Amino acid sequence: MTAAAATRIDVMRPWLGEEEAAAVAETIASGWVAQGPRVAEFEREFAATVQAGHAVATSSCTTALHLALLVAGIGPGDDVVVPSLSFIATANAVSYVGARVVFADVDAATGNVTAATVAAALTPVTRAVIAVDQGGIPVDLAPIRALCDPRGIVVIEDAACGIGSTYRGRPVGAGAELAAWSFHPRKILTTGEGGMLTTSREDWAERARRLREHAMGASAAERHAALLSPRESYDEIGFNFRMTDVQAAIGLVQLTRLPEIVVRRRALAARYRAALAGVPGLRVAADPPWGQSSFQSLWIEVAPPYPLDREGLLAALAEHGVSARRGIMAAHRQPAYAARDTGSAALAATERLTDRTLILPLFHAMTETEQDRVIAVVREAGGAA
């Protein structure tokens, strides 16, 4: 490693500051640190931000996906179409409810499923489709819903990476009956861990709230407010998928930062695209015609005539203190799914992208000097001046 590269450049760093620390301290001082009033406030503010009818805070995006499938009535005997090109949690949520995962291919330009790739994966017992906003690039949801809605197939948007992105002039997720969101530290809005389920249907939101809290007949807030606690009743099997008020306090501050975060990330992504545009064999992720990305992840595709393959470029970046990451996994190749019956759709674009893409460092506090170091390694490794 060169002397100039002595300081590591991470692929992602959350933007957290004194405001979040103060909000956590205030929450602790209040005496209510579990799911309570701040979670309820975070739900209201988040729903307003993404133009959703209802929001239900959860312990993770995975648990939000799990609840989405349950409230939509998906279970054993049902098929659910999902992209293989996604973090494995997308497929796992389907397995949790006893349904069969059926993998669909993606569009090579965006990394997202399309109406055509979904149609190729449909079966006679498909009951749901999960469409992912991969890396923050908005999925073209309207054609997928036009395909699925008349067939009674519910479309769930996995918007884990989508906060801050827009689709046809509205926030990602606004046009979905159900959407799931992540607040993991790799995401641009974080609560440490945590997730959110949004939905257009009040009955689904109410059931999701019960299920996340052991399907208890009276919520923790209701029990706390009553001097004489109501008798507990449990009408179905529920889960402990709750968010804490400590997490929600952080989330409320993070929401106020969101517009600034998105502007900064888009500026950094544009700078990468301009600097790497002339390097033969490289393709940098970009906005699709129907929306704008927050670029939760900024990925590049590495192909001939670039002198190195993806693994070689990752090694070159690491040698110079730059922590990049391989692109999105192909879940159908993982041992957990490789031996299962997951449908027969061709997955050529999925395999191409998972083999050729890598994620470049991109975070709010990234300086131009840091970004220039990354750009220099990529350009020099490609033989560009």
ZIDA-V204426 format. One line per field, one symbol per residue. phi: phi as a letter, one per 40 degrees, with the letter a starting at -180 (. if undefined). psi: psi as a letter, one per 30 degrees, with the letter a starting at -180 (. if undefined). burial: # if it has 24 or more other C-alpha atoms within 12 Angstrom, else .. Layout:
phi: ???
psi: ???
burial: ???
//
This chain:
phi: .cccbcccbccabcbbacccccccccccccgbbcdaccccccccccdccbfbcabbcbcacccccdcdccccgcadgbbbcbcccadcddcddccdcgcccbcbcbcccbgbcbdcccdcbcbcbcbabbbbccggcccccdccccccdccgccbbcccdbcdgcbbfgbcdgccbcaabbbbcdcccbbbgbhaabbacbcccccccccccbgfccbcdcccccccbccccabcacbabbccccccccccccddccddcccdccccccccdcccbccccgbbbdaccccabccfdbbbbbbadcdcbcdcccdcccccbgbccbccccbccccdcbccccbgbccbccdcccccbbabcdaadccccccccccdcccccccgcc
psi: klefgekkjlfkkljkaeeeeeeeeeeefffjfakbeeeeeeeeeeeeeghlekkjklfleeeeeeeeeeffgkakfkkkklkeilkfeeeeeeeegglkkjklllkfefgllleeeeeffklfgkflkjkkikgfkkkieeeeeeeeefggkkkkjjhegfkflljhflkkffgkekkklkglfflfjkgdllakkklfkeeeeeeeeeefhghkekleeeeefkejklkkkjflkalihlllfeeeeeeeeeeffeeeeeeeeeeeeeeeeefgegjkfkkkklklfgakkfhekjlkkjlkgkflaeeeeeeeeefggkjlllakljeffkeffegljhagkkheeeeeefffllklkjlegkleeeeeeeeeeeeefggk.
burial: ....#..#########...#..##..#....################.###########################..####################.#########################.##################.##.##....###############...##############################...##################................##################.##..##.#######.##.##..#.########..#############..#.#######.##################...#....##.###.##################...#############...
//
